[in-house]
């Protein structure tokens, strides 16, 4: 119930900003698992989409989602299988200069594999380099799961911006 109320409140906040022009970002990312996650998985791949609203000259706020997966180290067995993630998060970006920005995604990630379906708190701080509408970023993705070890990855990504 809390998740539904939180998602509804977030959607309402976004709708109040709907009058201003937005910016659609579509991207892809690659990551290397870290911490305990690195003992089970080789790599992390995904695609994401974000819609950002200009709040001020240097600050953007929006919503992001996507699909990502971790591939098991054991390719010949389904002991751990592929771990799939679908995050739904608020995203923030602060621009330091015309070419550098800091951003963070905070929200909930749905986690799926053949053993279980669960999810938990999702976060991803990142630093980006902008060249026109192109963006290359380095980040650290983490999911804090109850009763399980966290899922972590160091990430390198690319995004293309449509709009302002």
PyMOL CGO cylinders between C-alpha atoms (Angstrom):
from pymol import cmd
from pymol.cgo import CYLINDER

trace = [
    CYLINDER, 0.00, 0.00, 0.00, 2.87, 2.36, 0.84, 0.3, 1, 1, 1, 1, 1, 1,
    CYLINDER, 2.87, 2.36, 0.84, 4.38, 1.75, -2.60, 0.3, 1, 1, 1, 1, 1, 1,
    CYLINDER, 4.38, 1.75, -2.60, 1.13, 2.66, -4.34, 0.3, 1, 1, 1, 1, 1, 1,
    CYLINDER, 1.13, 2.66, -4.34, 0.76, 5.87, -2.30, 0.3, 1, 1, 1, 1, 1, 1,
    CYLINDER, 0.76, 5.87, -2.30, 4.38, 6.83, -2.93, 0.3, 1, 1, 1, 1, 1, 1,
    CYLINDER, 4.38, 6.83, -2.93, 4.07, 6.21, -6.68, 0.3, 1, 1, 1, 1, 1, 1,
    CYLINDER, 4.07, 6.21, -6.68, 0.78, 8.16, -6.80, 0.3, 1, 1, 1, 1, 1, 1,
    CYLINDER, 0.78, 8.16, -6.80, 2.27, 11.14, -4.94, 0.3, 1, 1, 1, 1, 1, 1,
    CYLINDER, 2.27, 11.14, -4.94, 5.28, 11.15, -7.25, 0.3, 1, 1, 1, 1, 1, 1,
    CYLINDER, 5.28, 11.15, -7.25, 3.05, 11.01, -10.36, 0.3, 1, 1, 1, 1, 1, 1,
    CYLINDER, 3.05, 11.01, -10.36, 0.96, 13.90, -9.01, 0.3, 1, 1, 1, 1, 1, 1,
    CYLINDER, 0.96, 13.90, -9.01, 4.10, 16.00, -8.49, 0.3, 1, 1, 1, 1, 1, 1,
    CYLINDER, 4.10, 16.00, -8.49, 5.17, 15.30, -12.06, 0.3, 1, 1, 1, 1, 1, 1,
    CYLINDER, 5.17, 15.30, -12.06, 1.76, 16.24, -13.42, 0.3, 1, 1, 1, 1, 1, 1,
    CYLINDER, 1.76, 16.24, -13.42, 1.97, 19.63, -11.75, 0.3, 1, 1, 1, 1, 1, 1,
    CYLINDER, 1.97, 19.63, -11.75, 5.17, 20.25, -13.72, 0.3, 1, 1, 1, 1, 1, 1,
    CYLINDER, 5.17, 20.25, -13.72, 3.63, 19.05, -17.00, 0.3, 1, 1, 1, 1, 1, 1,
    CYLINDER, 3.63, 19.05, -17.00, 3.15, 22.59, -18.30, 0.3, 1, 1, 1, 1, 1, 1,
    CYLINDER, 3.15, 22.59, -18.30, 6.90, 23.07, -18.80, 0.3, 1, 1, 1, 1, 1, 1,
    CYLINDER, 6.90, 23.07, -18.80, 8.74, 21.50, -21.72, 0.3, 1, 1, 1, 1, 1, 1,
    CYLINDER, 8.74, 21.50, -21.72, 10.31, 18.17, -20.92, 0.3, 1, 1, 1, 1, 1, 1,
    CYLINDER, 10.31, 18.17, -20.92, 13.34, 16.30, -22.13, 0.3, 1, 1, 1, 1, 1, 1,
    CYLINDER, 13.34, 16.30, -22.13, 13.23, 12.62, -23.10, 0.3, 1, 1, 1, 1, 1, 1,
    CYLINDER, 13.23, 12.62, -23.10, 16.45, 10.62, -22.61, 0.3, 1, 1, 1, 1, 1, 1,
    CYLINDER, 16.45, 10.62, -22.61, 17.02, 7.13, -23.97, 0.3, 1, 1, 1, 1, 1, 1,
    CYLINDER, 17.02, 7.13, -23.97, 20.17, 5.20, -23.16, 0.3, 1, 1, 1, 1, 1, 1,
    CYLINDER, 20.17, 5.20, -23.16, 22.05, 1.98, -22.53, 0.3, 1, 1, 1, 1, 1, 1,
    CYLINDER, 22.05, 1.98, -22.53, 24.50, 0.92, -19.87, 0.3, 1, 1, 1, 1, 1, 1,
    CYLINDER, 24.50, 0.92, -19.87, 27.06, -1.75, -19.02, 0.3, 1, 1, 1, 1, 1, 1,
    CYLINDER, 27.06, -1.75, -19.02, 28.29, -2.59, -15.56, 0.3, 1, 1, 1, 1, 1, 1,
    CYLINDER, 28.29, -2.59, -15.56, 30.60, -4.76, -13.54, 0.3, 1, 1, 1, 1, 1, 1,
    CYLINDER, 30.60, -4.76, -13.54, 29.11, -6.24, -10.37, 0.3, 1, 1, 1, 1, 1, 1,
    CYLINDER, 29.11, -6.24, -10.37, 30.76, -5.26, -7.09, 0.3, 1, 1, 1, 1, 1, 1,
    CYLINDER, 30.76, -5.26, -7.09, 30.68, -6.60, -3.57, 0.3, 1, 1, 1, 1, 1, 1,
    CYLINDER, 30.68, -6.60, -3.57, 28.91, -9.95, -3.03, 0.3, 1, 1, 1, 1, 1, 1,
    CYLINDER, 28.91, -9.95, -3.03, 27.17, -9.51, -6.38, 0.3, 1, 1, 1, 1, 1, 1,
    CYLINDER, 27.17, -9.51, -6.38, 30.50, -10.08, -8.18, 0.3, 1, 1, 1, 1, 1, 1,
    CYLINDER, 30.50, -10.08, -8.18, 30.74, -13.63, -6.82, 0.3, 1, 1, 1, 1, 1, 1,
    CYLINDER, 30.74, -13.63, -6.82, 27.51, -14.62, -8.61, 0.3, 1, 1, 1, 1, 1, 1,
    CYLINDER, 27.51, -14.62, -8.61, 27.36, -12.50, -11.76, 0.3, 1, 1, 1, 1, 1, 1,
    CYLINDER, 27.36, -12.50, -11.76, 29.79, -11.58, -14.57, 0.3, 1, 1, 1, 1, 1, 1,
    CYLINDER, 29.79, -11.58, -14.57, 28.30, -8.41, -15.98, 0.3, 1, 1, 1, 1, 1, 1,
    CYLINDER, 28.30, -8.41, -15.98, 25.29, -6.11, -16.06, 0.3, 1, 1, 1, 1, 1, 1,
    CYLINDER, 25.29, -6.11, -16.06, 23.56, -4.75, -19.20, 0.3, 1, 1, 1, 1, 1, 1,
    CYLINDER, 23.56, -4.75, -19.20, 20.50, -2.62, -19.67, 0.3, 1, 1, 1, 1, 1, 1,
    CYLINDER, 20.50, -2.62, -19.67, 18.49, 0.08, -21.38, 0.3, 1, 1, 1, 1, 1, 1,
    CYLINDER, 18.49, 0.08, -21.38, 16.71, 2.99, -19.77, 0.3, 1, 1, 1, 1, 1, 1,
    CYLINDER, 16.71, 2.99, -19.77, 14.43, 5.90, -20.51, 0.3, 1, 1, 1, 1, 1, 1,
    CYLINDER, 14.43, 5.90, -20.51, 13.92, 9.09, -18.51, 0.3, 1, 1, 1, 1, 1, 1,
    CYLINDER, 13.92, 9.09, -18.51, 11.69, 12.12, -18.81, 0.3, 1, 1, 1, 1, 1, 1,
    CYLINDER, 11.69, 12.12, -18.81, 13.20, 15.25, -17.26, 0.3, 1, 1, 1, 1, 1, 1,
    CYLINDER, 13.20, 15.25, -17.26, 11.64, 18.62, -16.43, 0.3, 1, 1, 1, 1, 1, 1,
    CYLINDER, 11.64, 18.62, -16.43, 13.71, 21.78, -16.21, 0.3, 1, 1, 1, 1, 1, 1,
    CYLINDER, 13.71, 21.78, -16.21, 13.21, 23.16, -12.70, 0.3, 1, 1, 1, 1, 1, 1,
    CYLINDER, 13.21, 23.16, -12.70, 15.89, 25.87, -12.93, 0.3, 1, 1, 1, 1, 1, 1,
    CYLINDER, 15.89, 25.87, -12.93, 18.85, 26.71, -15.17, 0.3, 1, 1, 1, 1, 1, 1,
    CYLINDER, 18.85, 26.71, -15.17, 20.99, 24.06, -13.49, 0.3, 1, 1, 1, 1, 1, 1,
    CYLINDER, 20.99, 24.06, -13.49, 18.49, 21.60, -12.02, 0.3, 1, 1, 1, 1, 1, 1,
    CYLINDER, 18.49, 21.60, -12.02, 16.34, 18.92, -13.71, 0.3, 1, 1, 1, 1, 1, 1,
    CYLINDER, 16.34, 18.92, -13.71, 13.85, 16.59, -12.07, 0.3, 1, 1, 1, 1, 1, 1,
    CYLINDER, 13.85, 16.59, -12.07, 12.00, 13.65, -13.60, 0.3, 1, 1, 1, 1, 1, 1,
    CYLINDER, 12.00, 13.65, -13.60, 11.14, 9.98, -13.69, 0.3, 1, 1, 1, 1, 1, 1,
    CYLINDER, 11.14, 9.98, -13.69, 13.14, 7.04, -15.04, 0.3, 1, 1, 1, 1, 1, 1,
    CYLINDER, 13.14, 7.04, -15.04, 12.62, 3.36, -15.76, 0.3, 1, 1, 1, 1, 1, 1,
    CYLINDER, 12.62, 3.36, -15.76, 14.24, 0.66, -17.84, 0.3, 1, 1, 1, 1, 1, 1,
    CYLINDER, 14.24, 0.66, -17.84, 15.24, -2.97, -18.02, 0.3, 1, 1, 1, 1, 1, 1,
    CYLINDER, 15.24, -2.97, -18.02, 18.57, -4.44, -16.92, 0.3, 1, 1, 1, 1, 1, 1,
    CYLINDER, 18.57, -4.44, -16.92, 19.96, -7.86, -16.23, 0.3, 1, 1, 1, 1, 1, 1,
    CYLINDER, 19.96, -7.86, -16.23, 22.90, -9.49, -14.49, 0.3, 1, 1, 1, 1, 1, 1,
    CYLINDER, 22.90, -9.49, -14.49, 24.27, -12.58, -16.22, 0.3, 1, 1, 1, 1, 1, 1,
    CYLINDER, 24.27, -12.58, -16.22, 25.29, -15.52, -14.02, 0.3, 1, 1, 1, 1, 1, 1,
    CYLINDER, 25.29, -15.52, -14.02, 28.93, -16.60, -13.88, 0.3, 1, 1, 1, 1, 1, 1,
    CYLINDER, 28.93, -16.60, -13.88, 27.81, -20.21, -14.31, 0.3, 1, 1, 1, 1, 1, 1,
    CYLINDER, 27.81, -20.21, -14.31, 26.76, -20.21, -18.00, 0.3, 1, 1, 1, 1, 1, 1,
    CYLINDER, 26.76, -20.21, -18.00, 26.13, -23.99, -18.15, 0.3, 1, 1, 1, 1, 1, 1,
    CYLINDER, 26.13, -23.99, -18.15, 23.77, -24.17, -15.20, 0.3, 1, 1, 1, 1, 1, 1,
    CYLINDER, 23.77, -24.17, -15.20, 20.72, -22.31, -14.01, 0.3, 1, 1, 1, 1, 1, 1,
    CYLINDER, 20.72, -22.31, -14.01, 21.88, -22.28, -10.40, 0.3, 1, 1, 1, 1, 1, 1,
    CYLINDER, 21.88, -22.28, -10.40, 21.67, -18.48, -10.22, 0.3, 1, 1, 1, 1, 1, 1,
    CYLINDER, 21.67, -18.48, -10.22, 20.37, -17.69, -13.69, 0.3, 1, 1, 1, 1, 1, 1,
    CYLINDER, 20.37, -17.69, -13.69, 19.85, -14.21, -14.98, 0.3, 1, 1, 1, 1, 1, 1,
    CYLINDER, 19.85, -14.21, -14.98, 18.73, -11.56, -12.52, 0.3, 1, 1, 1, 1, 1, 1,
    CYLINDER, 18.73, -11.56, -12.52, 16.43, -9.05, -14.25, 0.3, 1, 1, 1, 1, 1, 1,
    CYLINDER, 16.43, -9.05, -14.25, 15.70, -5.58, -12.88, 0.3, 1, 1, 1, 1, 1, 1,
    CYLINDER, 15.70, -5.58, -12.88, 12.98, -3.05, -13.70, 0.3, 1, 1, 1, 1, 1, 1,
    CYLINDER, 12.98, -3.05, -13.70, 13.55, 0.18, -11.74, 0.3, 1, 1, 1, 1, 1, 1,
    CYLINDER, 13.55, 0.18, -11.74, 10.97, 2.92, -11.31, 0.3, 1, 1, 1, 1, 1, 1,
    CYLINDER, 10.97, 2.92, -11.31, 12.62, 5.98, -9.83, 0.3, 1, 1, 1, 1, 1, 1,
    CYLINDER, 12.62, 5.98, -9.83, 12.68, 9.71, -9.42, 0.3, 1, 1, 1, 1, 1, 1,
    CYLINDER, 12.68, 9.71, -9.42, 15.71, 11.19, -11.11, 0.3, 1, 1, 1, 1, 1, 1,
    CYLINDER, 15.71, 11.19, -11.11, 17.54, 14.43, -10.40, 0.3, 1, 1, 1, 1, 1, 1,
    CYLINDER, 17.54, 14.43, -10.40, 20.33, 16.13, -12.34, 0.3, 1, 1, 1, 1, 1, 1,
    CYLINDER, 20.33, 16.13, -12.34, 22.41, 19.13, -11.29, 0.3, 1, 1, 1, 1, 1, 1,
    CYLINDER, 22.41, 19.13, -11.29, 24.54, 20.73, -14.02, 0.3, 1, 1, 1, 1, 1, 1,
    CYLINDER, 24.54, 20.73, -14.02, 27.91, 22.11, -12.86, 0.3, 1, 1, 1, 1, 1, 1,
    CYLINDER, 27.91, 22.11, -12.86, 28.94, 23.43, -16.26, 0.3, 1, 1, 1, 1, 1, 1,
    CYLINDER, 28.94, 23.43, -16.26, 27.88, 23.02, -19.87, 0.3, 1, 1, 1, 1, 1, 1,
    CYLINDER, 27.88, 23.02, -19.87, 29.64, 19.66, -20.01, 0.3, 1, 1, 1, 1, 1, 1,
    CYLINDER, 29.64, 19.66, -20.01, 29.48, 18.12, -16.50, 0.3, 1, 1, 1, 1, 1, 1,
    CYLINDER, 29.48, 18.12, -16.50, 26.57, 17.13, -14.28, 0.3, 1, 1, 1, 1, 1, 1,
    CYLINDER, 26.57, 17.13, -14.28, 25.81, 15.07, -11.18, 0.3, 1, 1, 1, 1, 1, 1,
    CYLINDER, 25.81, 15.07, -11.18, 22.65, 13.03, -10.98, 0.3, 1, 1, 1, 1, 1, 1,
    CYLINDER, 22.65, 13.03, -10.98, 20.94, 10.50, -8.77, 0.3, 1, 1, 1, 1, 1, 1,
    CYLINDER, 20.94, 10.50, -8.77, 18.08, 8.07, -9.26, 0.3, 1, 1, 1, 1, 1, 1,
    CYLINDER, 18.08, 8.07, -9.26, 16.08, 7.06, -6.18, 0.3, 1, 1, 1, 1, 1, 1,
    CYLINDER, 16.08, 7.06, -6.18, 13.14, 4.68, -6.19, 0.3, 1, 1, 1, 1, 1, 1,
    CYLINDER, 13.14, 4.68, -6.19, 12.09, 1.05, -6.27, 0.3, 1, 1, 1, 1, 1, 1,
    CYLINDER, 12.09, 1.05, -6.27, 13.45, -1.76, -8.41, 0.3, 1, 1, 1, 1, 1, 1,
    CYLINDER, 13.45, -1.76, -8.41, 11.48, -4.89, -9.21, 0.3, 1, 1, 1, 1, 1, 1,
    CYLINDER, 11.48, -4.89, -9.21, 13.84, -7.89, -9.26, 0.3, 1, 1, 1, 1, 1, 1,
    CYLINDER, 13.84, -7.89, -9.26, 13.05, -11.10, -11.14, 0.3, 1, 1, 1, 1, 1, 1,
    CYLINDER, 13.05, -11.10, -11.14, 14.83, -14.42, -11.54, 0.3, 1, 1, 1, 1, 1, 1,
    CYLINDER, 14.83, -14.42, -11.54, 13.70, -18.00, -11.78, 0.3, 1, 1, 1, 1, 1, 1,
    CYLINDER, 13.70, -18.00, -11.78, 13.80, -18.42, -7.99, 0.3, 1, 1, 1, 1, 1, 1,
    CYLINDER, 13.80, -18.42, -7.99, 11.89, -15.39, -6.81, 0.3, 1, 1, 1, 1, 1, 1,
    CYLINDER, 11.89, -15.39, -6.81, 10.24, -12.11, -7.61, 0.3, 1, 1, 1, 1, 1, 1,
    CYLINDER, 10.24, -12.11, -7.61, 11.06, -9.31, -5.22, 0.3, 1, 1, 1, 1, 1, 1,
    CYLINDER, 11.06, -9.31, -5.22, 12.32, -5.78, -5.13, 0.3, 1, 1, 1, 1, 1, 1,
    CYLINDER, 12.32, -5.78, -5.13, 13.58, -3.07, -2.92, 0.3, 1, 1, 1, 1, 1, 1,
    CYLINDER, 13.58, -3.07, -2.92, 15.08, 0.39, -2.58, 0.3, 1, 1, 1, 1, 1, 1,
    CYLINDER, 15.08, 0.39, -2.58, 17.03, 1.41, -5.69, 0.3, 1, 1, 1, 1, 1, 1,
    CYLINDER, 17.03, 1.41, -5.69, 19.66, 4.14, -5.99, 0.3, 1, 1, 1, 1, 1, 1,
    CYLINDER, 19.66, 4.14, -5.99, 22.14, 5.22, -8.64, 0.3, 1, 1, 1, 1, 1, 1,
    CYLINDER, 22.14, 5.22, -8.64, 24.37, 8.26, -8.22, 0.3, 1, 1, 1, 1, 1, 1,
    CYLINDER, 24.37, 8.26, -8.22, 26.20, 9.23, -11.41, 0.3, 1, 1, 1, 1, 1, 1,
    CYLINDER, 26.20, 9.23, -11.41, 28.52, 11.81, -12.93, 0.3, 1, 1, 1, 1, 1, 1,
    CYLINDER, 28.52, 11.81, -12.93, 27.96, 12.67, -16.60, 0.3, 1, 1, 1, 1, 1, 1,
    CYLINDER, 27.96, 12.67, -16.60, 29.91, 14.28, -19.41, 0.3, 1, 1, 1, 1, 1, 1,
    CYLINDER, 29.91, 14.28, -19.41, 27.69, 16.06, -21.97, 0.3, 1, 1, 1, 1, 1, 1,
    CYLINDER, 27.69, 16.06, -21.97, 28.55, 16.73, -25.59, 0.3, 1, 1, 1, 1, 1, 1,
    CYLINDER, 28.55, 16.73, -25.59, 25.54, 18.32, -27.25, 0.3, 1, 1, 1, 1, 1, 1,
    CYLINDER, 25.54, 18.32, -27.25, 22.61, 15.91, -26.88, 0.3, 1, 1, 1, 1, 1, 1,
    CYLINDER, 22.61, 15.91, -26.88, 24.96, 13.01, -26.06, 0.3, 1, 1, 1, 1, 1, 1,
    CYLINDER, 24.96, 13.01, -26.06, 25.76, 12.03, -22.50, 0.3, 1, 1, 1, 1, 1, 1,
    CYLINDER, 25.76, 12.03, -22.50, 28.30, 9.53, -21.16, 0.3, 1, 1, 1, 1, 1, 1,
    CYLINDER, 28.30, 9.53, -21.16, 28.09, 8.73, -17.47, 0.3, 1, 1, 1, 1, 1, 1,
    CYLINDER, 28.09, 8.73, -17.47, 29.78, 6.70, -14.76, 0.3, 1, 1, 1, 1, 1, 1,
    CYLINDER, 29.78, 6.70, -14.76, 27.69, 5.59, -11.82, 0.3, 1, 1, 1, 1, 1, 1,
    CYLINDER, 27.69, 5.59, -11.82, 27.19, 3.14, -9.00, 0.3, 1, 1, 1, 1, 1, 1,
    CYLINDER, 27.19, 3.14, -9.00, 23.92, 1.21, -9.02, 0.3, 1, 1, 1, 1, 1, 1,
    CYLINDER, 23.92, 1.21, -9.02, 22.67, -0.35, -5.81, 0.3, 1, 1, 1, 1, 1, 1,
    CYLINDER, 22.67, -0.35, -5.81, 19.59, -2.19, -4.59, 0.3, 1, 1, 1, 1, 1, 1,
    CYLINDER, 19.59, -2.19, -4.59, 19.10, -2.71, -0.86, 0.3, 1, 1, 1, 1, 1, 1,
    CYLINDER, 19.10, -2.71, -0.86, 17.10, -5.93, -0.43, 0.3, 1, 1, 1, 1, 1, 1,
    CYLINDER, 17.10, -5.93, -0.43, 15.50, -7.09, 2.80, 0.3, 1, 1, 1, 1, 1, 1,
    CYLINDER, 15.50, -7.09, 2.80, 16.84, -10.44, 4.08, 0.3, 1, 1, 1, 1, 1, 1,
    CYLINDER, 16.84, -10.44, 4.08, 19.27, -10.68, 1.13, 0.3, 1, 1, 1, 1, 1, 1,
    CYLINDER, 19.27, -10.68, 1.13, 22.62, -9.23, 0.26, 0.3, 1, 1, 1, 1, 1, 1,
    CYLINDER, 22.62, -9.23, 0.26, 22.52, -5.99, -1.74, 0.3, 1, 1, 1, 1, 1, 1,
    CYLINDER, 22.52, -5.99, -1.74, 22.90, -5.91, -5.52, 0.3, 1, 1, 1, 1, 1, 1,
    CYLINDER, 22.90, -5.91, -5.52, 25.66, -3.53, -6.64, 0.3, 1, 1, 1, 1, 1, 1,
    CYLINDER, 25.66, -3.53, -6.64, 27.35, -2.55, -9.88, 0.3, 1, 1, 1, 1, 1, 1,
    CYLINDER, 27.35, -2.55, -9.88, 29.79, 0.04, -11.18, 0.3, 1, 1, 1, 1, 1, 1,
    CYLINDER, 29.79, 0.04, -11.18, 28.17, 1.34, -14.37, 0.3, 1, 1, 1, 1, 1, 1,
    CYLINDER, 28.17, 1.34, -14.37, 29.21, 3.04, -17.61, 0.3, 1, 1, 1, 1, 1, 1,
    CYLINDER, 29.21, 3.04, -17.61, 26.33, 4.42, -19.66, 0.3, 1, 1, 1, 1, 1, 1,
    CYLINDER, 26.33, 4.42, -19.66, 25.33, 6.46, -22.68, 0.3, 1, 1, 1, 1, 1, 1,
    CYLINDER, 25.33, 6.46, -22.68, 22.15, 8.50, -23.18, 0.3, 1, 1, 1, 1, 1, 1,
    CYLINDER, 22.15, 8.50, -23.18, 20.77, 10.60, -26.01, 0.3, 1, 1, 1, 1, 1, 1,
    CYLINDER, 20.77, 10.60, -26.01, 18.48, 13.54, -25.19, 0.3, 1, 1, 1, 1, 1, 1,
    CYLINDER, 18.48, 13.54, -25.19, 15.48, 14.50, -27.31, 0.3, 1, 1, 1, 1, 1, 1,
    CYLINDER, 15.48, 14.50, -27.31, 14.17, 17.99, -26.64, 0.3, 1, 1, 1, 1, 1, 1,
    CYLINDER, 14.17, 17.99, -26.64, 15.67, 20.95, -24.81, 0.3, 1, 1, 1, 1, 1, 1,
]
cmd.load_cgo(trace, "trace")
